[in-house]
Amino acid sequence: MSPQKNPLRLTVVAAALAAVLSAHAQQVAPVASDAATAPPKAAAPKMQQVEVKGSAETYDARRDDTASKIVVNHEEIVKYGDTNVVDVLKRLPGITVSGASGRGGGEIRMRGLGAGYTQILLNGERAPAGFSLDSLSPDVIERIEVLRAASAEFSTQSIAGTINIILKKAIKNAQRELKLGAGGGRGLVNPNANLQLSDKLGAMSYSLSANAFYQKFNRESPTVEEGFDPAGRQVLLRHSATNERGQFSAVNLAPRLNWTLANGDTVTSQTFVNVNRFSRSAGTDVVTSVGTAPQYPAIASVMSNANEFFRTDLNWVHKFASEAKLDLKIGGLVGGLGNEQRRLGYNQAGALTLDSAIHSKGTDHGGTATGKFSTPMFDGHALSLGWDGGINSRDDARVQVDVPLPGALPANSDERYFARVSRLAAFAQDEWNVTPRWSVYLGARWEGIRTSTSGNSFATADSRTSVWSPLFQTLYKLPGTKADQLRFAVTRTYKAPNTQSLIPRRFSSVNNSSTEPDFQGNPNLKPELALGLDGSFEHYWGEGALLSASASMRRIDGYTRNGLFFDDGRWVSRPVNDGQAHTRGIELEAKFPLKSLFADAAALDLRASASRNWSSVDAVQGPDNRLDAQTPFSATLGVDYKVGALTTGGSFAFKNGGPVRISTTQSSFQSVRRDLEVYGLWKFDPRNQLRVALSNILGQDYVAQNTYADAYGAVHRTSIYPGTVVARATMEMKF
């Protein structure tokens, strides 16, 4: 897709603004700064500041960087002894997780918006298809960066924002730590183990993070399906109960090697290996009290899933005498996903009328190359230029064999497809101290993506898109204050369709209906383009003490929704572009130690946040025409207390639900979600400590409903996912 007029206009405006600001800088450079109000580090060139900040204990990336970000350190990440990073993210301000607590597969959302709108990165890059955050242990993570506004260095496929998960990099002398833990609840068993090793050997240093966990579950999910005619009379009532048993195991390995060469250059090898296995058996019985029974009132299924992911990067950094720096990285990845499934369906008489075996296998291969050149310019400027490119390919095969039974309609198939995604991006950015109190970030990024798909059951399809993203962020420290500052950002971001949404291959449901349709991709799908505005006020009044208020808005062109069609006797869902959408939001956050208010107070650290989001889709008539089932309101409240050898605390996360109109005929509903958690950490001595935690203490059920309504009546399908309290204990030992 060629750049449209609006992105081009924004690029021109950004360039003009850069020229005006450059001229202004030359005028103000000779003027002496106000020593009474200027921060001590603000007058230095930006690149020099970055080098100093990296080792300064007082440096706070959230407070001091021009580009807005939140950084969550390793200590905060492992505080509750979680076994996957999804549970960590739900406690962060402005982030929510959809789905039922403790069941895995939750969708990560910023500004209440989910997949595609919120960008999830692993070491600054996207993980391949099939990789699940549920299999990523918090113990292998060094920090999490939450970027509310886009920066040119990362992909701008981040309409809602970016969450960048950085694997462990820090090398400590002779660090050896072993963690052994176990957790469980009703129908849930979850042991885990973690090993951390690191040391320095002259010019070389190394680290190894290894983690393994196992989860066994036994759970049930009741469902109610109701149908009504145009007069409101009930014509359908079905109750079904699904019981599922299974297990999930995963192993993470993250070795890292660092070399410091004689000339000061550094070479780093970072590898990440993830292997996980999942198996599940389920049975569903449907009882029809009113209306016609489904084709298969009883369904049994058994499935197993195997997923492997290997990625390695080699990074070289060279520093020039002029304090310029060249950062080059090449990487490769290999991934595999295999799935075996057998589905059995029985008619009303109890006879077997469906016996279907499905085998699918996919492999991913890819390579990346990135580079960045950074150099300090004239006073206060730090210029960076770079590129980011890669090729990913995926082979996928799906074979379905149905046994020819009496009364059955066999749907044998042998579908294979190949997809190749090529991407290339180039960017430039300038971080600039205009005055001691005013800093500006200007960036521009061009991204081009080409997707080619071919298969034996559909025609070859090619998709080419390219997007210009001019970016502007600024930080202004208010005169006469030491701790108040304003931020503002203008960004151009986008959401690219994923490969699965582009492939015109149909995935069939068992009991096909308007609320359980087939799914088919759309090769003509285009990216969604967004113009964003962000503004915030921040007040700091002591170490670790912060108050902030922010507001944002996005105008999205080419909004994508899942359309519902009746085709050849079956309901089919297919993504389509459908006009504009708009989203707005406000966010409040406070965190502070109680001692910042009362000098003799207890050692309590308090934190709270609240987010309110609004959105509308022009093509869907309101009310409740929210974009992507957006979370309208969320809030978190947390407290930590330390006394002697004991550290304890708790967290409460609230996420509102409610009705959503998806189209003229489709709507959905999600229940409110409340998560209450507590933890305790007891240090026996400097080398041994015990961590215990309780999560989902309220044991709240999660309720989701899908509705289809037209001139002939309405059908409601309501699913209930019971919640359970989970307890965990972890022994942490250094040796």
Backbone hydrogen bonds, N-H to C=O, Kabsch-Sander energy under -0.5 kcal/mol:
donor,donor_aa,acceptor,acceptor_aa,energy
8,L,4,Q,-1.8
9,R,5,K,-2.7
10,L,6,N,-2.4
11,T,7,P,-2.1
12,V,8,L,-2.3
13,V,9,R,-2.5
14,A,10,L,-2.6
15,A,11,T,-2.4
16,A,12,V,-2.5
17,L,13,V,-2.7
18,A,14,A,-2.3
19,A,15,A,-2.0
20,V,16,A,-2.4
21,L,17,L,-2.7
22,S,18,A,-2.2
23,A,19,A,-2.0
24,H,20,V,-2.1
25,A,21,L,-2.3
26,Q,22,S,-1.7
27,Q,23,A,-1.2
28,V,24,H,-2.1
29,A,25,A,-1.8
31,V,28,V,-1.2
35,A,33,S,-0.9
37,T,34,D,-1.1
38,A,34,D,-2.5
42,A,39,P,-1.1
44,A,41,K,-1.1
49,Q,45,P,-2.0
50,V,46,K,-2.2
51,E,47,M,-1.7
52,V,48,Q,-2.0
53,K,49,Q,-3.3
54,G,50,V,-1.6
55,S,52,V,-1.3
56,A,52,V,-0.8
56,A,53,K,-0.7
59,Y,56,A,-1.2
64,D,60,D,-3.2
65,D,61,A,-1.7
70,I,146,V,-2.2
72,V,70,I,-0.5
72,V,144,I,-2.8
73,N,71,V,-0.5
74,H,142,E,-0.6
77,I,73,N,-1.8
78,V,74,H,-2.1
79,K,76,E,-0.7
81,G,78,V,-1.5
85,V,133,L,-0.8
85,V,136,L,-1.7
87,D,84,N,-0.8
88,V,84,N,-0.6
89,L,85,V,-2.0
90,K,86,V,-1.3
91,R,88,V,-1.4
92,L,89,L,-1.7
95,I,92,L,-1.7
96,T,109,R,-2.2
98,S,107,E,-2.2
103,R,100,A,-1.5
109,R,96,T,-2.7
110,M,113,L,-1.6
111,R,94,G,-1.1
113,L,110,M,-2.4
116,G,118,T,-0.7
117,Y,114,G,-1.1
117,Y,115,A,-0.5
118,T,114,G,-2.5
119,Q,117,Y,-0.6
119,Q,161,G,-2.7
121,L,119,Q,-0.5
121,L,163,I,-2.8
122,L,125,E,-3.8
123,N,121,L,-0.5
123,N,165,I,-2.9
125,E,122,L,-1.3
131,F,128,P,-1.7
135,S,132,S,-1.5
136,L,133,L,-1.8
137,S,135,S,-0.6
140,V,137,S,-1.3
141,I,138,P,-1.7
142,E,166,I,-2.7
143,R,166,I,-1.5
144,I,72,V,-2.1
145,E,164,N,-2.8
146,V,70,I,-3.0
147,L,145,E,-0.6
147,L,162,T,-2.9
148,R,146,V,-0.6
149,A,68,S,-0.6
154,F,151,S,-0.9
158,S,156,T,-2.0
160,A,117,Y,-2.7
161,G,117,Y,-1.0
162,T,147,L,-2.6
163,I,119,Q,-3.1
164,N,145,E,-3.0
164,N,162,T,-0.5
165,I,121,L,-2.7
165,I,163,I,-0.6
166,I,143,R,-2.5
166,I,164,N,-0.7
167,L,165,I,-0.6
168,K,140,V,-2.1
172,K,170,A,-0.5
175,Q,172,K,-1.0
175,Q,198,S,-1.6
176,R,174,A,-0.5
177,E,196,Q,-2.4
178,L,733,M,-3.2
179,K,194,N,-3.1
180,L,731,M,-2.3
181,G,192,N,-3.0
182,A,729,A,-2.2
183,G,190,N,-0.9
184,G,727,A,-2.2
185,G,188,L,-2.0
186,R,725,V,-0.5
188,L,185,G,-2.1
189,V,216,K,-2.3
190,N,183,G,-3.0
192,N,181,G,-2.5
193,A,212,A,-2.8
194,N,179,K,-2.6
195,L,210,A,-3.0
196,Q,177,E,-2.7
197,L,208,L,-2.4
198,S,175,Q,-1.9
199,D,206,Y,-1.9
201,L,204,M,-4.1
204,M,201,L,-1.8
205,S,258,N,-2.2
206,Y,199,D,-2.5
207,S,256,R,-2.1
208,L,197,L,-3.1
209,S,254,A,-1.0
210,A,195,L,-2.7
210,A,208,L,-0.5
211,N,252,N,-2.6
212,A,193,A,-2.5
213,F,250,A,-2.2
214,Y,191,P,-2.4
215,Q,248,F,-2.9
216,K,189,V,-2.7
217,F,246,G,-2.6
218,N,187,G,-1.9
219,R,244,E,-2.6
221,S,242,T,-2.5
223,T,240,S,-2.9
224,V,718,T,-2.7
225,E,238,R,-2.6
226,E,716,H,-2.7
227,G,236,L,-2.2
228,F,714,A,-2.7
229,D,233,R,-2.4
232,G,229,D,-2.3
235,V,227,G,-2.6
236,L,227,G,-1.5
237,L,290,V,-2.4
238,R,225,E,-2.7
239,H,287,V,-2.5
240,S,223,T,-2.9
241,A,285,D,-1.5
242,T,221,S,-1.4
243,N,241,A,-0.5
243,N,283,G,-2.1
244,E,219,R,-3.1
245,R,281,S,-2.6
246,G,217,F,-2.1
247,Q,279,S,-1.9
248,F,215,Q,-3.0
249,S,277,R,-2.4
250,A,213,F,-2.2
251,V,275,V,-2.5
252,N,211,N,-2.9
253,L,273,V,-2.4
254,A,209,S,-2.6
256,R,207,S,-2.6
257,L,269,S,-2.3
258,N,205,S,-2.8
259,W,267,V,-2.6
260,T,203,A,-2.0
261,L,259,W,-0.6
261,L,265,D,-3.1
264,G,261,L,-1.9
266,T,317,V,-2.0
267,V,259,W,-2.3
268,T,315,N,-2.9
269,S,257,L,-2.7
270,Q,268,T,-0.5
270,Q,313,D,-2.3
271,T,255,P,-2.3
272,F,311,R,-3.1
273,V,253,L,-2.9
274,N,309,F,-3.0
275,V,251,V,-2.3
276,N,307,N,-2.7
277,R,249,S,-2.5
278,F,305,N,-2.8
279,S,247,Q,-2.2
280,R,303,M,-2.6
281,S,245,R,-2.9
282,A,301,S,-2.7
283,G,243,N,-1.9
284,T,299,I,-3.2
285,D,241,A,-1.5
286,V,297,P,-3.2
287,V,239,H,-3.3
287,V,285,D,-0.5
288,T,286,V,-0.6
289,S,237,L,-2.5
289,S,287,V,-0.6
290,V,237,L,-1.4
298,A,346,Y,-1.3
299,I,284,T,-2.7
300,A,344,L,-2.5
301,S,282,A,-2.7
302,V,342,R,-2.0
303,M,280,R,-2.8
304,S,340,E,-2.4
305,N,278,F,-3.6
306,A,338,G,-2.4
307,N,276,N,-2.5
308,E,336,G,-2.6
309,F,274,N,-2.6
310,F,334,V,-2.7
311,R,272,F,-2.6
312,T,332,G,-2.3
313,D,270,Q,-2.9
314,L,330,I,-2.7
315,N,268,T,-3.1
316,W,328,L,-2.8
317,V,266,T,-2.5
318,H,326,L,-2.6
320,F,324,A,-2.9
323,E,320,F,-1.7
325,K,374,S,-3.1
326,L,318,H,-2.9
327,D,372,K,-2.9
328,L,316,W,-2.7
328,L,326,L,-0.5
329,K,370,T,-2.6
330,I,314,L,-2.0
331,G,368,T,-2.2
332,G,312,T,-2.2
333,L,366,G,-2.3
334,V,310,F,-2.5
335,G,364,D,-2.5
336,G,308,E,-2.5
337,L,362,G,-3.0
338,G,306,A,-2.8
339,N,360,S,-3.0
340,E,304,S,-2.5
341,Q,358,I,-2.7
342,R,302,V,-2.5
343,R,356,S,-3.0
344,L,300,A,-3.2
345,G,354,L,-2.3
346,Y,298,A,-2.6
347,N,351,A,-2.3
350,G,347,N,-1.8
353,T,345,G,-2.6
353,T,351,A,-0.6
354,L,345,G,-1.6
356,S,343,R,-2.9
357,A,401,V,-2.4
358,I,341,Q,-3.5
359,H,399,V,-2.6
360,S,339,N,-2.7
361,K,397,A,-2.3
362,G,337,L,-3.1
363,T,395,D,-2.1
364,D,335,G,-3.3
365,H,393,S,-2.1
366,G,333,L,-1.9
367,G,391,I,-1.9
368,T,331,G,-2.4
369,A,389,G,-2.3
370,T,329,K,-2.9
371,G,387,W,-1.9
372,K,327,D,-2.2
373,F,385,L,-3.1
374,S,325,K,-2.9
374,S,372,K,-0.5
375,T,383,L,-2.5
377,M,381,H,-2.2
381,H,378,F,-2.2
382,A,431,E,-1.9
383,L,375,T,-2.5
384,S,429,Q,-2.8
385,L,373,F,-2.3
386,G,427,F,-2.3
387,W,371,G,-2.0
388,D,425,A,-2.5
389,G,369,A,-2.3
390,G,423,R,-2.2
391,I,367,G,-2.0
392,N,421,V,-2.7
393,S,365,H,-3.0
394,R,419,A,-2.9
395,D,363,T,-2.0
396,D,417,Y,-2.5
397,A,361,K,-2.4
398,R,415,E,-3.5
399,V,359,H,-3.1
400,Q,413,S,-2.7
401,V,357,A,-2.5
403,V,355,D,-2.7
405,L,403,V,-1.5
408,A,405,L,-2.0
413,S,400,Q,-2.4
415,E,398,R,-3.0
417,Y,396,D,-2.7
418,F,454,S,-3.0
419,A,394,R,-2.6
420,R,452,S,-2.4
421,V,392,N,-3.4
422,S,420,R,-0.5
422,S,450,R,-2.7
423,R,390,G,-2.6
424,L,448,G,-2.1
425,A,388,D,-2.3
426,A,446,W,-1.8
427,F,386,G,-2.6
428,A,444,A,-2.0
429,Q,384,S,-2.6
430,D,442,L,-2.8
431,E,382,A,-2.4
432,W,430,D,-0.5
432,W,440,V,-2.8
433,N,380,G,-2.2
434,V,432,W,-1.0
434,V,438,W,-1.3
435,T,438,W,-1.9
438,W,435,T,-0.8
439,S,475,L,-2.6
440,V,432,W,-3.1
441,Y,473,Q,-3.7
442,L,430,D,-2.2
443,G,471,L,-2.6
444,A,428,A,-2.3
445,R,469,S,-1.4
446,W,426,A,-2.6
447,E,467,V,-2.2
448,G,424,L,-2.7
449,I,465,T,-2.8
450,R,422,S,-2.8
451,T,463,S,-3.1
452,S,420,R,-2.4
453,T,461,A,-2.9
454,S,418,F,-2.2
455,G,458,F,-0.8
456,N,416,R,-1.8
461,A,453,T,-2.8
463,S,451,T,-2.8
465,T,449,I,-2.7
466,S,1,M,-1.1
467,V,447,E,-2.5
469,S,445,R,-2.6
471,L,443,G,-3.3
472,F,490,V,-2.3
473,Q,441,Y,-2.8
474,T,488,F,-2.3
475,L,439,S,-2.5
476,Y,486,L,-2.8
477,K,437,R,-2.8
478,L,476,Y,-0.6
478,L,484,D,-1.7
481,T,478,L,-1.3
485,Q,538,E,-2.3
486,L,476,Y,-2.9
487,R,536,S,-2.5
488,F,474,T,-1.8
489,A,534,D,-2.6
490,V,472,F,-2.6
491,T,532,G,-2.2
492,R,470,P,-0.6
493,T,491,T,-0.5
493,T,530,A,-2.1
494,Y,156,T,-2.2
495,K,528,E,-2.4
501,S,498,N,-0.7
502,L,498,N,-0.8
502,L,499,T,-1.1
503,I,499,T,-1.3
505,R,503,I,-1.2
507,F,519,F,-3.0
508,S,506,R,-0.5
512,N,510,V,-1.1
513,S,516,E,-1.2
518,D,571,W,-2.8
519,F,507,F,-2.3
520,Q,573,S,-2.3
521,G,503,I,-1.3
521,G,505,R,-0.8
522,N,501,S,-3.8
525,L,522,N,-1.6
528,E,495,K,-2.4
529,L,557,D,-2.3
530,A,493,T,-3.1
531,L,555,R,-2.1
532,G,491,T,-2.9
532,G,530,A,-0.5
533,L,553,M,-2.2
534,D,489,A,-2.3
535,G,551,A,-2.5
536,S,487,R,-2.2
537,F,549,A,-2.7
538,E,485,Q,-2.7
539,H,547,L,-3.1
540,Y,483,A,-2.5
541,W,545,A,-0.7
542,G,545,A,-0.6
545,A,542,G,-2.0
546,L,591,K,-3.1
547,L,539,H,-2.1
548,S,589,E,-2.5
549,A,537,F,-2.3
550,S,587,E,-2.7
551,A,535,G,-2.8
552,S,585,G,-2.4
553,M,533,L,-2.0
554,R,583,T,-2.7
555,R,531,L,-2.1
556,I,554,R,-0.5
556,I,581,A,-3.2
557,D,529,L,-3.4
557,D,555,R,-0.5
558,G,579,G,-0.6
559,Y,579,G,-2.7
561,R,576,V,-2.5
563,G,561,R,-0.9
563,G,574,R,-2.9
565,F,572,V,-3.1
567,D,565,F,-0.6
567,D,570,R,-3.2
570,R,567,D,-1.5
572,V,565,F,-3.2
573,S,518,D,-3.0
574,R,563,G,-2.6
576,V,561,R,-2.9
578,D,559,Y,-3.7
581,A,556,I,-2.2
582,H,616,S,-2.7
583,T,554,R,-2.3
584,R,614,W,-3.1
585,G,552,S,-2.2
586,I,612,R,-2.3
587,E,550,S,-2.5
588,L,610,A,-2.8
589,E,548,S,-2.3
590,A,608,A,-2.9
591,K,546,L,-2.3
592,F,606,L,-2.5
594,L,604,L,-3.3
596,S,593,P,-2.2
597,L,594,L,-1.7
598,F,594,L,-2.2
601,A,598,F,-2.0
604,L,602,A,-2.4
605,D,640,D,-2.8
606,L,592,F,-2.8
607,R,638,G,-2.2
608,A,590,A,-3.0
609,S,636,T,-2.2
610,A,588,L,-2.4
611,S,634,S,-3.0
612,R,586,I,-2.6
613,N,632,P,-3.0
614,W,584,R,-3.1
616,S,582,H,-2.4
617,V,625,N,-1.0
618,D,580,Q,-2.3
618,D,616,S,-0.5
620,V,617,V,-1.4
626,R,624,D,-1.7
629,A,626,R,-0.9
630,Q,627,L,-1.5
631,T,112,G,-1.0
634,S,611,S,-2.1
635,A,654,F,-2.2
636,T,609,S,-2.1
637,L,652,F,-2.2
638,G,607,R,-2.9
639,V,650,G,-2.1
640,D,605,D,-2.3
641,Y,648,T,-3.6
642,K,603,A,-1.6
643,V,646,L,-2.7
646,L,643,V,-2.0
647,T,681,L,-2.5
648,T,641,Y,-3.0
649,G,679,Y,-1.9
650,G,639,V,-2.1
651,S,677,E,-2.6
652,F,637,L,-2.8
653,A,675,D,-2.7
654,F,635,A,-3.2
655,K,673,R,-2.6
656,N,633,F,-3.2
658,G,670,Q,-3.2
660,V,668,S,-2.6
661,R,624,D,-3.5
662,I,660,V,-0.7
662,I,666,Q,-1.9
663,S,666,Q,-1.8
667,S,707,T,-2.0
668,S,660,V,-2.5
669,F,705,Q,-2.3
670,Q,658,G,-1.4
671,S,703,V,-2.3
673,R,655,K,-2.9
675,D,653,A,-2.8
676,L,674,R,-0.5
677,E,651,S,-2.7
678,V,694,L,-2.2
679,Y,649,G,-2.4
680,G,692,V,-2.5
681,L,647,T,-3.3
682,W,690,L,-2.7
683,K,645,A,-2.3
683,K,681,L,-0.5
684,F,682,W,-0.8
684,F,688,N,-1.6
685,D,688,N,-1.6
688,N,685,D,-0.8
689,Q,732,E,-2.2
690,L,682,W,-2.5
691,R,730,T,-3.1
692,V,680,G,-2.7
693,A,728,R,-2.4
694,L,678,V,-2.4
695,S,726,V,-2.8
697,I,676,L,-2.4
699,G,696,N,-1.6
702,Y,721,Y,-2.2
704,A,719,S,-2.4
705,Q,669,F,-2.7
706,N,717,R,-2.4
707,T,667,S,-3.0
708,Y,715,V,-2.4
709,A,665,T,-2.7
710,D,713,G,-2.7
713,G,710,D,-1.6
714,A,228,F,-2.3
715,V,708,Y,-2.9
716,H,226,E,-3.2
717,R,706,N,-2.8
718,T,224,V,-3.1
719,S,704,A,-3.2
720,I,222,P,-2.5
721,Y,702,Y,-3.1
723,G,699,G,-0.6
726,V,695,S,-2.2
727,A,184,G,-2.8
728,R,693,A,-2.7
729,A,182,A,-2.3
730,T,691,R,-3.3
731,M,180,L,-3.0
732,E,689,Q,-3.1
732,E,730,T,-0.5
733,M,178,L,-3.1
733,M,731,M,-0.5
734,K,687,R,-2.6
735,F,176,R,-1.9
